Amino acid sequence: MGMNRQMMRQLQKMQERVLKAQEELQTRSVEGTAGGGAVSVRLSGGLKVEALKIDPEVLDPDDVEMLEDLVTAALNEALEKVQALQTEHMASVAGRLGLPGLP
């Protein structure tokens, strides 16, 4: 049994909304920090690193490992925020689509 025209139109609208939501996510940014703000990383909703800032006071040639840990922590925090942003944004789109079983 084939799909009727109304179902095809609904699927097309859903696809357009999902694509638009994905484009909107690309324009959003989140920031992760570590060491009380000594290191900050800004990521786009599309998971691209937009900026990395390091306070010169945390630069210690005898303790490179600490700086590596701070950068890793800031990046992980930013990634968690992007994932939350993506989940929230796509749930909002799914809700507008009226899909059963989705938030």
mmCIF file of the C-alpha atoms, coordinates in Angstrom:
data_MODEL
# 
_entry.id   MODEL 
# 
loop_
_atom_site.group_PDB 
_atom_site.id 
_atom_site.type_symbol 
_atom_site.label_atom_id 
_atom_site.label_alt_id 
_atom_site.label_comp_id 
_atom_site.label_asym_id 
_atom_site.label_entity_id 
_atom_site.label_seq_id 
_atom_site.pdbx_PDB_ins_code 
_atom_site.Cartn_x 
_atom_site.Cartn_y 
_atom_site.Cartn_z 
_atom_site.occupancy 
_atom_site.B_iso_or_equiv 
_atom_site.pdbx_formal_charge 
_atom_site.auth_seq_id 
_atom_site.auth_comp_id 
_atom_site.auth_asym_id 
_atom_site.auth_atom_id 
_atom_site.pdbx_PDB_model_num 
ATOM 1   C CA . MET A 1 1   ? 0.000  0.000  0.000  1.00 0.00 ? 1   MET A CA 1 
ATOM 2   C CA . GLY A 1 2   ? 1.513  3.284  -1.089 1.00 0.00 ? 2   GLY A CA 1 
ATOM 3   C CA . MET A 1 3   ? 1.622  6.541  0.796  1.00 0.00 ? 3   MET A CA 1 
ATOM 4   C CA . ASN A 1 4   ? -1.089 9.031  0.104  1.00 0.00 ? 4   ASN A CA 1 
ATOM 5   C CA . ARG A 1 5   ? -0.319 12.613 -0.887 1.00 0.00 ? 5   ARG A CA 1 
ATOM 6   C CA . GLN A 1 6   ? -1.049 14.023 2.549  1.00 0.00 ? 6   GLN A CA 1 
ATOM 7   C CA . MET A 1 7   ? 1.466  11.674 4.175  1.00 0.00 ? 7   MET A CA 1 
ATOM 8   C CA . MET A 1 8   ? 4.048  12.578 1.536  1.00 0.00 ? 8   MET A CA 1 
ATOM 9   C CA . ARG A 1 9   ? 3.521  16.292 2.226  1.00 0.00 ? 9   ARG A CA 1 
ATOM 10  C CA . GLN A 1 10  ? 3.852  15.721 5.971  1.00 0.00 ? 10  GLN A CA 1 
ATOM 11  C CA . LEU A 1 11  ? 7.096  13.811 5.470  1.00 0.00 ? 11  LEU A CA 1 
ATOM 12  C CA . GLN A 1 12  ? 8.444  16.560 3.227  1.00 0.00 ? 12  GLN A CA 1 
ATOM 13  C CA . LYS A 1 13  ? 7.556  19.219 5.827  1.00 0.00 ? 13  LYS A CA 1 
ATOM 14  C CA . MET A 1 14  ? 9.198  17.145 8.533  1.00 0.00 ? 14  MET A CA 1 
ATOM 15  C CA . GLN A 1 15  ? 12.376 16.823 6.473  1.00 0.00 ? 15  GLN A CA 1 
ATOM 16  C CA . GLU A 1 16  ? 12.425 20.579 5.824  1.00 0.00 ? 16  GLU A CA 1 
ATOM 17  C CA . ARG A 1 17  ? 12.000 21.327 9.552  1.00 0.00 ? 17  ARG A CA 1 
ATOM 18  C CA . VAL A 1 18  ? 14.771 18.928 10.535 1.00 0.00 ? 18  VAL A CA 1 
ATOM 19  C CA . LEU A 1 19  ? 17.138 20.457 7.967  1.00 0.00 ? 19  LEU A CA 1 
ATOM 20  C CA . LYS A 1 20  ? 16.277 23.952 9.186  1.00 0.00 ? 20  LYS A CA 1 
ATOM 21  C CA . ALA A 1 21  ? 16.877 22.885 12.797 1.00 0.00 ? 21  ALA A CA 1 
ATOM 22  C CA . GLN A 1 22  ? 20.269 21.467 11.847 1.00 0.00 ? 22  GLN A CA 1 
ATOM 23  C CA . GLU A 1 23  ? 21.179 24.733 10.095 1.00 0.00 ? 23  GLU A CA 1 
ATOM 24  C CA . GLU A 1 24  ? 20.085 26.728 13.146 1.00 0.00 ? 24  GLU A CA 1 
ATOM 25  C CA . LEU A 1 25  ? 22.307 24.589 15.369 1.00 0.00 ? 25  LEU A CA 1 
ATOM 26  C CA . GLN A 1 26  ? 25.309 25.539 13.241 1.00 0.00 ? 26  GLN A CA 1 
ATOM 27  C CA . THR A 1 27  ? 24.792 29.187 14.215 1.00 0.00 ? 27  THR A CA 1 
ATOM 28  C CA . ARG A 1 28  ? 24.648 28.515 17.973 1.00 0.00 ? 28  ARG A CA 1 
ATOM 29  C CA . SER A 1 29  ? 27.712 28.459 20.222 1.00 0.00 ? 29  SER A CA 1 
ATOM 30  C CA . VAL A 1 30  ? 28.507 27.145 23.672 1.00 0.00 ? 30  VAL A CA 1 
ATOM 31  C CA . GLU A 1 31  ? 31.503 27.654 25.925 1.00 0.00 ? 31  GLU A CA 1 
ATOM 32  C CA . GLY A 1 32  ? 33.266 25.271 28.249 1.00 0.00 ? 32  GLY A CA 1 
ATOM 33  C CA . THR A 1 33  ? 35.708 26.446 30.896 1.00 0.00 ? 33  THR A CA 1 
ATOM 34  C CA . ALA A 1 34  ? 38.169 24.923 33.337 1.00 0.00 ? 34  ALA A CA 1 
ATOM 35  C CA . GLY A 1 35  ? 40.459 26.159 36.064 1.00 0.00 ? 35  GLY A CA 1 
ATOM 36  C CA . GLY A 1 36  ? 38.072 28.908 37.100 1.00 0.00 ? 36  GLY A CA 1 
ATOM 37  C CA . GLY A 1 37  ? 38.063 30.297 33.568 1.00 0.00 ? 37  GLY A CA 1 
ATOM 38  C CA . ALA A 1 38  ? 41.808 29.954 33.012 1.00 0.00 ? 38  ALA A CA 1 
ATOM 39  C CA . VAL A 1 39  ? 41.002 27.908 29.906 1.00 0.00 ? 39  VAL A CA 1 
ATOM 40  C CA . SER A 1 40  ? 37.910 28.361 27.770 1.00 0.00 ? 40  SER A CA 1 
ATOM 41  C CA . VAL A 1 41  ? 36.757 26.659 24.593 1.00 0.00 ? 41  VAL A CA 1 
ATOM 42  C CA . ARG A 1 42  ? 33.913 27.874 22.381 1.00 0.00 ? 42  ARG A CA 1 
ATOM 43  C CA . LEU A 1 43  ? 32.246 25.324 20.079 1.00 0.00 ? 43  LEU A CA 1 
ATOM 44  C CA . SER A 1 44  ? 29.589 25.739 17.437 1.00 0.00 ? 44  SER A CA 1 
ATOM 45  C CA . GLY A 1 45  ? 26.464 23.616 17.497 1.00 0.00 ? 45  GLY A CA 1 
ATOM 46  C CA . GLY A 1 46  ? 28.079 21.757 14.618 1.00 0.00 ? 46  GLY A CA 1 
ATOM 47  C CA . LEU A 1 47  ? 31.006 20.731 16.848 1.00 0.00 ? 47  LEU A CA 1 
ATOM 48  C CA . LYS A 1 48  ? 33.585 23.074 15.334 1.00 0.00 ? 48  LYS A CA 1 
ATOM 49  C CA . VAL A 1 49  ? 36.065 24.761 17.654 1.00 0.00 ? 49  VAL A CA 1 
ATOM 50  C CA . GLU A 1 50  ? 35.537 28.495 17.260 1.00 0.00 ? 50  GLU A CA 1 
ATOM 51  C CA . ALA A 1 51  ? 37.923 29.716 19.937 1.00 0.00 ? 51  ALA A CA 1 
ATOM 52  C CA . LEU A 1 52  ? 40.404 28.541 22.536 1.00 0.00 ? 52  LEU A CA 1 
ATOM 53  C CA . LYS A 1 53  ? 41.626 30.949 25.195 1.00 0.00 ? 53  LYS A CA 1 
ATOM 54  C CA . ILE A 1 54  ? 44.343 30.263 27.741 1.00 0.00 ? 54  ILE A CA 1 
ATOM 55  C CA . ASP A 1 55  ? 45.219 32.642 30.551 1.00 0.00 ? 55  ASP A CA 1 
ATOM 56  C CA . PRO A 1 56  ? 48.996 33.214 30.360 1.00 0.00 ? 56  PRO A CA 1 
ATOM 57  C CA . GLU A 1 57  ? 49.214 32.686 34.126 1.00 0.00 ? 57  GLU A CA 1 
ATOM 58  C CA . VAL A 1 58  ? 48.568 28.952 33.694 1.00 0.00 ? 58  VAL A CA 1 
ATOM 59  C CA . LEU A 1 59  ? 51.483 28.533 31.303 1.00 0.00 ? 59  LEU A CA 1 
ATOM 60  C CA . ASP A 1 60  ? 54.128 26.666 33.245 1.00 0.00 ? 60  ASP A CA 1 
ATOM 61  C CA . PRO A 1 61  ? 56.769 24.865 31.154 1.00 0.00 ? 61  PRO A CA 1 
ATOM 62  C CA . ASP A 1 62  ? 57.403 22.568 34.119 1.00 0.00 ? 62  ASP A CA 1 
ATOM 63  C CA . ASP A 1 63  ? 53.748 21.494 34.295 1.00 0.00 ? 63  ASP A CA 1 
ATOM 64  C CA . VAL A 1 64  ? 52.476 21.024 30.743 1.00 0.00 ? 64  VAL A CA 1 
ATOM 65  C CA . GLU A 1 65  ? 50.277 18.164 31.968 1.00 0.00 ? 65  GLU A CA 1 
ATOM 66  C CA . MET A 1 66  ? 48.166 20.584 34.027 1.00 0.00 ? 66  MET A CA 1 
ATOM 67  C CA . LEU A 1 67  ? 47.498 22.734 30.943 1.00 0.00 ? 67  LEU A CA 1 
ATOM 68  C CA . GLU A 1 68  ? 46.608 19.636 28.934 1.00 0.00 ? 68  GLU A CA 1 
ATOM 69  C CA . ASP A 1 69  ? 44.164 18.594 31.661 1.00 0.00 ? 69  ASP A CA 1 
ATOM 70  C CA . LEU A 1 70  ? 42.558 22.053 31.716 1.00 0.00 ? 70  LEU A CA 1 
ATOM 71  C CA . VAL A 1 71  ? 42.125 22.125 27.933 1.00 0.00 ? 71  VAL A CA 1 
ATOM 72  C CA . THR A 1 72  ? 40.665 18.611 27.993 1.00 0.00 ? 72  THR A CA 1 
ATOM 73  C CA . ALA A 1 73  ? 38.240 19.513 30.786 1.00 0.00 ? 73  ALA A CA 1 
ATOM 74  C CA . ALA A 1 74  ? 37.093 22.711 29.044 1.00 0.00 ? 74  ALA A CA 1 
ATOM 75  C CA . LEU A 1 75  ? 36.601 20.885 25.754 1.00 0.00 ? 75  LEU A CA 1 
ATOM 76  C CA . ASN A 1 76  ? 34.629 18.088 27.409 1.00 0.00 ? 76  ASN A CA 1 
ATOM 77  C CA . GLU A 1 77  ? 32.388 20.620 29.150 1.00 0.00 ? 77  GLU A CA 1 
ATOM 78  C CA . ALA A 1 78  ? 31.733 22.395 25.858 1.00 0.00 ? 78  ALA A CA 1 
ATOM 79  C CA . LEU A 1 79  ? 30.957 19.081 24.122 1.00 0.00 ? 79  LEU A CA 1 
ATOM 80  C CA . GLU A 1 80  ? 28.447 18.189 26.831 1.00 0.00 ? 80  GLU A CA 1 
ATOM 81  C CA . LYS A 1 81  ? 26.768 21.570 26.358 1.00 0.00 ? 81  LYS A CA 1 
ATOM 82  C CA . VAL A 1 82  ? 26.576 21.089 22.578 1.00 0.00 ? 82  VAL A CA 1 
ATOM 83  C CA . GLN A 1 83  ? 25.021 17.665 23.054 1.00 0.00 ? 83  GLN A CA 1 
ATOM 84  C CA . ALA A 1 84  ? 22.431 19.139 25.430 1.00 0.00 ? 84  ALA A CA 1 
ATOM 85  C CA . LEU A 1 85  ? 21.751 21.960 22.969 1.00 0.00 ? 85  LEU A CA 1 
ATOM 86  C CA . GLN A 1 86  ? 21.284 19.478 20.117 1.00 0.00 ? 86  GLN A CA 1 
ATOM 87  C CA . THR A 1 87  ? 18.963 17.294 22.173 1.00 0.00 ? 87  THR A CA 1 
ATOM 88  C CA . GLU A 1 88  ? 16.893 20.267 23.308 1.00 0.00 ? 88  GLU A CA 1 
ATOM 89  C CA . HIS A 1 89  ? 16.681 21.755 19.830 1.00 0.00 ? 89  HIS A CA 1 
ATOM 90  C CA . MET A 1 90  ? 15.729 18.512 18.091 1.00 0.00 ? 90  MET A CA 1 
ATOM 91  C CA . ALA A 1 91  ? 13.165 17.664 20.813 1.00 0.00 ? 91  ALA A CA 1 
ATOM 92  C CA . SER A 1 92  ? 11.591 21.038 20.187 1.00 0.00 ? 92  SER A CA 1 
ATOM 93  C CA . VAL A 1 93  ? 11.395 20.292 16.459 1.00 0.00 ? 93  VAL A CA 1 
ATOM 94  C CA . ALA A 1 94  ? 9.953  16.832 17.121 1.00 0.00 ? 94  ALA A CA 1 
ATOM 95  C CA . GLY A 1 95  ? 7.344  18.377 19.403 1.00 0.00 ? 95  GLY A CA 1 
ATOM 96  C CA . ARG A 1 96  ? 6.283  20.814 16.705 1.00 0.00 ? 96  ARG A CA 1 
ATOM 97  C CA . LEU A 1 97  ? 5.943  17.914 14.310 1.00 0.00 ? 97  LEU A CA 1 
ATOM 98  C CA . GLY A 1 98  ? 3.548  16.150 16.680 1.00 0.00 ? 98  GLY A CA 1 
ATOM 99  C CA . LEU A 1 99  ? 5.427  12.861 16.516 1.00 0.00 ? 99  LEU A CA 1 
ATOM 100 C CA . PRO A 1 100 ? 4.152  10.382 19.087 1.00 0.00 ? 100 PRO A CA 1 
ATOM 101 C CA . GLY A 1 101 ? 6.651  9.075  21.605 1.00 0.00 ? 101 GLY A CA 1 
ATOM 102 C CA . LEU A 1 102 ? 9.000  12.053 21.294 1.00 0.00 ? 102 LEU A CA 1 
ATOM 103 C CA . PRO A 1 103 ? 9.274  14.850 23.875 1.00 0.00 ? 103 PRO A CA 1 
# 
